[in-house]
Amino acid sequence: MRGMISSLMGAAIVLGATAVGAQDLSTAQVAPATTTTTGGSITDTSGPTDHSVVVGHMGLRYFGSTDMPALSFTGGMAAQGGTQALHTIGMRYWLNNSLGLEAGLGIGFSSGSNTRTVQSGGNTMQQSSDNPNFFGLGLQVALPIMVAEAKHLSIHVDPYLYLRYGTSGITTGSGTSTTDNTLNGVQFGMGANAVAELQFGFIGLPQLGLQAQFGFGLAYANTSFKSVVLSTNDTTTAASSAFGIGTTVGPHYGLTDIITGTVSAIWYFGATPGR
């Protein structure tokens, strides 16, 4: 396939040279080229870099997903131990060749119920139960700083900060045993990632980039559970917290990202090879 593409490109170059030669013989004036492109060969180093093409343009990217703590519901009882995924998407904007801004937002909501129907002796019995509801909100910001730049590859360091909040609740029991159960979770983290971003200008798509990252950061998480019997106001509470600091890998910051080779993508709007 690559040989066919090279042959077609060679033929186009030869035909173009022939046309230019014919115009020279006829004393026709040839207008100088005024645009450049980033397409062609992956080894081509002429013209602007892919990164310079997307400076001043918004880029849409996926920051990854995070498991937020949530209530689980089994056997008519609400308990801790469940999770809900919170997906974060956002934008990147390069102010110039060296400095950019990045922000992502994650929103999640879920609610539902289960119904069980039993037919016996001509009678039909239905049993229904609710699933815990969940609402989550997350914000992540970063400040990409360019370190090195090549034709189709850029290396930047991204200091980041994130804050996430999730809450879930469910009412269980009936009569004097009616109980309200709530679970709240907070996550906070900060650090910096080293990012290698490959852009596809060698096929005429500098707007598309794939990036892999690793870094160093700290994270704090807190979870609080509360259960209140409405008839007696008897209250049960529980809380847990965790703090960690260390290296991070990939959008999800786990060892599996190295094994599976997970990368994240970014698409820059409005950037064109002839910019």
C-alpha positions as CSV (number, residue, x, y, z in Angstrom):
1,M,0.0,0.0,0.0
2,R,2.8,2.4,1.0
3,G,4.6,1.5,-2.3
4,M,1.4,2.3,-4.3
5,I,1.0,5.7,-2.5
6,S,4.7,6.5,-3.1
7,S,4.3,5.6,-6.8
8,L,1.2,7.9,-7.1
9,M,3.0,10.7,-5.4
10,G,6.0,10.3,-7.6
11,A,3.8,10.4,-10.7
12,A,2.1,13.5,-9.4
13,I,5.5,15.2,-8.9
14,V,6.7,14.2,-12.3
15,L,3.5,15.5,-14.0
16,G,3.7,18.7,-12.0
17,A,7.3,19.3,-13.0
18,T,6.3,18.6,-16.6
19,A,3.5,21.2,-16.4
20,V,5.8,23.8,-14.9
21,G,8.4,23.1,-17.6
22,A,5.8,23.6,-20.3
23,Q,4.7,26.9,-18.8
24,D,8.4,28.1,-18.7
25,L,8.8,27.2,-22.4
26,S,5.7,29.2,-23.2
27,T,6.9,32.2,-21.1
28,A,3.9,31.8,-18.8
29,Q,4.2,33.4,-15.4
30,V,4.0,30.9,-12.5
31,A,2.6,32.3,-9.2
32,P,4.8,31.5,-6.2
33,A,3.4,29.1,-3.6
34,T,1.7,30.8,-0.7
35,T,0.7,27.9,1.5
36,T,2.3,24.9,3.1
37,T,1.0,21.5,4.1
38,T,1.8,19.1,6.8
39,G,0.8,16.0,4.9
40,G,3.1,13.6,3.1
41,S,5.8,11.4,4.6
42,I,6.3,10.6,8.3
43,T,9.9,11.4,7.8
44,D,9.3,14.8,6.1
45,T,10.6,17.6,8.4
46,S,9.9,20.6,6.1
47,G,7.2,23.1,6.8
48,P,5.5,23.9,10.1
49,T,5.3,21.4,13.0
50,D,1.9,19.8,13.7
51,H,1.9,21.5,17.1
52,S,2.3,25.0,15.6
53,V,-0.7,24.3,13.3
54,V,-3.0,23.8,16.3
55,V,-1.8,26.7,18.4
56,G,-4.8,29.1,18.9
57,H,-7.4,26.4,18.4
58,M,-9.6,24.5,20.8
59,G,-9.0,20.8,21.3
60,L,-11.6,18.3,22.6
61,R,-10.1,15.5,24.8
62,Y,-11.2,12.7,27.1
63,F,-9.6,12.8,30.6
64,G,-10.7,9.3,31.6
65,S,-13.2,7.9,34.1
66,T,-13.1,7.6,37.9
67,D,-15.0,5.3,40.2
68,M,-16.8,7.3,42.8
69,P,-18.1,5.7,46.0
70,A,-21.8,4.9,46.0
71,L,-24.4,2.9,48.0
72,S,-25.2,-0.7,47.0
73,F,-28.6,-2.3,47.7
74,T,-28.8,-6.1,48.3
75,G,-31.2,-8.1,50.4
76,G,-33.4,-5.1,51.3
77,M,-30.4,-3.4,52.9
78,A,-28.3,-0.4,51.8
79,A,-24.6,-0.7,52.3
80,Q,-21.3,0.9,51.4
81,G,-19.1,-0.6,48.8
82,G,-20.7,0.3,45.5
83,T,-19.2,2.6,42.8
84,Q,-20.4,4.8,40.0
85,A,-18.2,5.8,37.0
86,L,-17.7,9.6,36.5
87,H,-16.4,10.4,33.0
88,T,-14.6,13.7,32.5
89,I,-14.3,15.4,29.1
90,G,-13.0,18.9,28.4
91,M,-11.0,21.3,26.2
92,R,-7.3,22.2,25.7
93,Y,-6.2,25.6,24.2
94,W,-2.7,26.5,23.4
95,L,-2.1,30.2,24.0
96,N,1.2,30.0,22.1
97,N,3.8,27.4,21.2
98,S,4.9,27.1,24.8
99,L,1.9,27.4,27.1
100,G,-1.7,26.1,27.1
101,L,-4.8,25.8,29.3
102,E,-6.9,22.8,29.9
103,A,-10.2,22.2,31.8
104,G,-12.5,19.2,32.0
105,L,-15.9,18.6,33.5
106,G,-17.5,15.3,34.6
107,I,-21.2,14.9,35.4
108,G,-23.0,11.7,36.4
109,F,-26.5,10.8,37.4
110,S,-28.3,7.4,37.8
111,S,-31.6,6.2,39.3
112,G,-33.7,3.1,38.8
113,S,-35.8,0.3,40.3
114,N,-36.3,-3.4,40.1
115,T,-39.6,-5.3,39.8
116,R,-40.1,-9.0,40.5
117,T,-43.3,-10.8,39.4
118,V,-44.3,-14.1,40.8
119,Q,-47.3,-16.1,39.5
120,S,-48.7,-19.0,41.7
121,G,-52.1,-20.7,41.8
122,G,-53.6,-18.1,39.5
123,N,-52.4,-15.2,41.7
124,T,-49.9,-12.6,40.6
125,M,-47.6,-11.0,43.1
126,Q,-45.2,-8.1,42.4
127,Q,-42.3,-7.0,44.5
128,S,-40.5,-3.8,43.6
129,S,-37.4,-2.1,45.0
130,D,-35.5,1.1,44.2
131,N,-31.9,1.3,43.3
132,P,-29.8,3.9,45.1
133,N,-29.8,7.2,43.2
134,F,-26.4,8.9,42.4
135,F,-25.2,12.3,41.4
136,G,-21.5,13.1,40.8
137,L,-19.7,16.3,39.7
138,G,-16.0,16.6,38.9
139,L,-13.7,19.4,37.7
140,Q,-10.1,19.1,36.4
141,V,-7.7,21.9,35.3
142,A,-4.2,21.8,33.9
143,L,-1.5,24.0,32.6
144,P,0.4,22.3,29.7
145,I,4.0,23.6,29.3
146,M,5.9,22.6,26.1
147,V,9.3,21.0,26.7
148,A,10.3,19.7,23.2
149,E,8.8,19.8,19.8
150,A,9.4,17.8,16.6
151,K,7.6,17.6,13.3
152,H,4.8,15.3,14.4
153,L,5.6,14.8,18.1
154,S,5.5,17.1,21.1
155,I,6.5,16.6,24.7
156,H,4.9,18.7,27.4
157,V,4.6,18.7,31.2
158,D,1.0,19.2,32.5
159,P,0.6,20.4,36.2
160,Y,-3.0,19.5,37.2
161,L,-5.5,19.8,39.9
162,Y,-8.9,18.0,40.3
163,L,-11.8,18.0,42.7
164,R,-14.7,15.5,42.5
165,Y,-17.9,15.1,44.6
166,G,-20.5,12.3,44.6
167,T,-23.6,11.6,46.6
168,S,-26.0,8.6,46.6
169,G,-29.1,7.8,48.7
170,I,-31.9,5.4,49.1
171,T,-34.9,4.9,51.5
172,T,-35.3,1.4,52.8
173,G,-37.8,-0.5,55.0
174,S,-41.4,0.5,55.7
175,G,-43.6,1.7,58.6
176,T,-41.6,2.3,61.7
177,S,-38.5,0.8,60.1
178,T,-38.3,3.3,57.2
179,T,-34.7,4.4,57.0
180,D,-32.9,7.1,55.0
181,N,-29.4,6.2,53.8
182,T,-26.9,8.6,52.3
183,L,-23.3,8.3,51.2
184,N,-21.1,11.2,50.2
185,G,-17.6,11.0,48.6
186,V,-15.0,13.7,48.0
187,Q,-11.8,13.2,45.9
188,F,-9.0,15.8,45.6
189,G,-5.7,15.5,43.8
190,M,-2.8,17.5,42.3
191,G,0.5,16.7,40.5
192,A,2.1,16.9,37.1
193,N,2.2,14.6,34.1
194,A,4.8,14.2,31.4
195,V,2.9,13.8,28.1
196,A,4.1,12.5,24.7
197,E,1.6,13.6,22.0
198,L,1.8,12.2,18.5
199,Q,-0.1,14.2,15.8
200,F,-1.1,12.8,12.5
201,G,0.1,15.5,10.2
202,F,2.0,12.9,8.1
203,I,-1.4,11.8,6.8
204,G,-2.8,15.3,6.6
205,L,-4.5,15.3,10.0
206,P,-2.5,17.4,12.4
207,Q,-5.8,18.1,14.2
208,L,-5.8,14.5,15.6
209,G,-3.5,13.6,18.4
210,L,-2.9,10.5,20.5
211,Q,-1.1,10.9,23.8
212,A,0.4,8.8,26.6
213,Q,1.4,10.1,30.0
214,F,3.0,9.3,33.3
215,G,3.6,11.6,36.2
216,F,3.7,12.2,40.0
217,G,0.9,13.3,42.2
218,L,-0.9,13.2,45.5
219,A,-4.6,12.2,46.1
220,Y,-7.0,12.4,49.0
221,A,-10.4,10.7,49.3
222,N,-13.0,10.9,52.0
223,T,-16.3,8.9,52.3
224,S,-19.0,9.4,54.8
225,F,-22.1,7.2,55.4
226,K,-25.3,8.1,57.3
227,S,-28.4,6.0,58.1
228,V,-31.4,7.5,60.0
229,V,-34.5,5.6,61.2
230,L,-37.2,8.2,60.6
231,S,-39.6,7.0,63.4
232,T,-37.0,7.2,66.2
233,N,-34.3,9.4,64.7
234,D,-31.7,6.7,65.5
235,T,-28.7,7.5,63.5
236,T,-25.7,5.4,62.4
237,T,-22.7,7.1,60.8
238,A,-19.4,5.9,59.4
239,A,-16.5,7.7,57.7
240,S,-13.2,6.7,56.0
241,S,-10.4,8.6,54.4
242,A,-7.3,7.8,52.4
243,F,-4.2,9.7,51.3
244,G,-1.7,8.7,48.7
245,I,1.3,10.0,46.9
246,G,3.4,8.5,44.1
247,T,3.8,8.0,40.4
248,T,0.8,7.9,38.1
249,V,0.3,6.3,34.7
250,G,-2.2,7.1,31.9
251,P,-5.7,8.6,32.0
252,H,-6.7,6.1,34.7
253,Y,-3.4,6.1,36.7
254,G,-3.2,2.3,37.0
255,L,-0.7,-0.4,36.1
256,T,-3.2,-1.9,33.7
257,D,-2.7,1.1,31.5
258,I,0.9,0.1,30.9
259,I,-0.1,-3.5,30.1
260,T,-3.0,-2.7,27.8
261,G,-1.3,0.4,26.2
262,T,-4.2,2.7,26.9
263,V,-3.8,6.1,25.3
264,S,-6.1,9.1,25.2
265,A,-7.1,11.1,22.1
266,I,-7.5,14.8,21.4
267,W,-9.1,16.6,18.4
268,Y,-8.3,20.3,17.6
269,F,-11.1,22.2,16.0
270,G,-10.5,24.6,13.1
271,A,-6.8,23.7,12.6
272,T,-5.9,23.1,9.0
273,P,-2.7,21.9,7.4
274,G,-2.5,25.0,5.3
275,R,-2.7,27.4,8.3
